[in-house]
Amino acid sequence: MGPQSTPDLSTQASPLSLSTVAVVGLGTMGTGIAEVLTRAGREVIGIDTDEAAARRAVSALETATARAVQRERLTERERQDALARFRTFTDLQAAADADLVIEVVPEDYELKRQVFAALDAVVRPDTILATGTNALSVTRLAADSQRPERVLGVHFFNPAPAMKLVEVVSSVLTAPTAVTAVTELARDLGKDPIAVGDRPGFVADGLLFGYLNQAAAMYESKYATREDIDAAMKLGCGLPMGPLALLDLIGVDTARTVLEAMYAESQDRLHAPAPILGQLAEAGLTGRKAGRGFYSYDAPGSATVVPDTESPAAADEGAGGRTVSGVGVAGSGTMASGIAEVFAKAGYKVVLAARSLEKAEKAKARIAKSLGRSVDKGRMTAEARDAALAAITPAGSLDAFADVDLAVEAVAEDLAVKQELFTTLDKVCKPGAVLATTTSSLPVVACARATSRPQDVIGMHFFNPAPAMKLVEVVRTVLTADDVHATVRAVCAKVRKHPVDCGDRAGFIVNALLFPYLNNAIKMVEEHYATLDDIDAAMKLGGGYPMGPFELLDVVGLDVSLAIEKVLHAEFRDPGLAPSPLLEHLVAAGCLGRKTGRGFREYARR
């Protein structure tokens, strides 16, 4: 065929018809993509040089479609038609009639280049070639192919039949019609496609893997246990999995490959793979698929975690602790009233002290409304509500804390204010009382040093809203006594919260992992790589996050977010943690999120 008769993808007016699709590489991802395509009515040519992999793919499709019939999502006739549309081969020559080829071979550039070179010699000139990579350069693969305008990336998420997100990745060489055709195919498959440019990790993995890397580094530094890191991110952020369990699921070796590619482009130290990822990968401890990674599993490929030498020993939470019957809560805001409600519902006598008795009474009235809503929803009885309210005594002075066993401050996030309060608590509270701060970003030891008894001071970082959120970060300083730590863990158990232990450094566990991720999302917008809507959609659909990063930033408050990012940057001195200028500009303009009616998005005024 001469050059004059070769179809020109860059000038075609209408999207290409993609009725026959070849999938090269029939591992877990390739098999999942093949299932999605066959069930959506496409003719699918499955290609794998390993005949056993091809047989497993057919078996997996038979099992998945049989399950769909059982659940009445397919009829038996539809199942048989879908199975008939899936044919497997061991030779790339089988792709000759495909309208689209999707390669999902292992993440090795030379292997992928060889596949594309072989496809160039086999497929029609108008066939679109898509790579399923999430770490390697789509542009480089395109440039090394004979027809770079027909090469793009199509990144499905695992498991492909269930996950809605598909990232359609174009290089500077990709024809717009190819992008349009693949985007429309993704929609026809029932997916939510987003169009992005070519950079390692694209949107979802670009944000996800930096966060996973920091979690691995946090664990490696022995700052917190693997169980506490994972529990903190699940309970504190509502994530479906903790980061270390997710690394085991993805594959430690895969994560390291993605991070190496990201670091090569960004030179951001946050993307430089944590050494432990290399150590585990080189030892063959690559996660679930190997039966061991950050956790140990009962067999390779199993999801069942089994105890190992790092598993926490079952311990009596009350052992060695001090007796706590009366609790003082200092503050009158949402956090203070929420914490007071938590303690009162658990049967503690609570003194709620504010700057004035009027403010304390208003805070108690807020608790009464909250408890009333719980009664209305059937979550507690009217008698339990009345008992909890009766347990709360409002006070206009910290002098009322004279007899409490535990004093918890929940005042403004200002170190001078907190230190002054702790100086007062030191004078007012009886010897042996535990003094706790709810700070989320300030040094606990600075509060402790404002007293004559720093051994009695500890951090108890509740999450907002305190009655609903299960997590408490228990923050020990280098001066905190063992029995004070044991006391607070026992109290957490009694108020039905999940305590995680961490040291006294900026951000503790949750904020230290959450806010760099949020900052990186802002940088993506700042660099015009992706839109707010696409980034939020990518993280919800591809990462299972309950909220996208910009939804969350607007809820938390941009001023609060900026303050935490500044603290993290000052503590760790990493250039990658420097707050995004866009965030600083929005805060300077008074656009603080939902509370002001405008942040990254605009909100209707109430």
Buried (B, 14 or more C-beta within 10 A) or exposed (E): EEEEEEBEBEEBEEBBEBEBBBBBBBBBBBBBBBBBBBBBEBBBBBBBBEEEBBEBBBEBBBEBBBEBBEEEEBEEEBBEBBBEBBBBBBEBEBBBEBBBBBBBBEBEBEEBBEBBEBBBEBBBBBBBBBBBBBBBBBBBBBEBBEBBBBBBBBBBBBBBBEBBBBBBBBBEBBBBBBBBBBBBBBEEBEBBBBBBBBBBBBBBBBBBBBBBBBBBBBBEEEBBBBBBBBBBBBBBBEBEBBBBBBBBBBBBBBBBBBBBBBBEBBEBEBBBBBEBBBEBBEEEBBBBBBBBBBBBBEEEEEEEBEEEEEBEEEEEBBEBBBEBEBBBBBBBBBBBBBBBBBBBBBEBBBBBBBBBBEBBBBBBEBBBEBBBEBBEEEEBEEEBBEBBBEBBBBBBBBEBBEEBBBBBBBBEBEBEEBBEBBBBBBEBBEEEBBBBBBBBBBBBBBBBBBBEBBBBBBBBBBBBBBBEBBBBBBBBBEBBBEBBBBBBBBBBBBBEBBBBBBBBBBBBBBBBBBBBBBBBBBBBBEEEBBBBEBBBBBBBBBBBBEBBBBBBBBBBBBBBBBBBBBBBBEBBEEEBBBBBEBBBEBBEEEBBBBBBBBBBBEEEEE
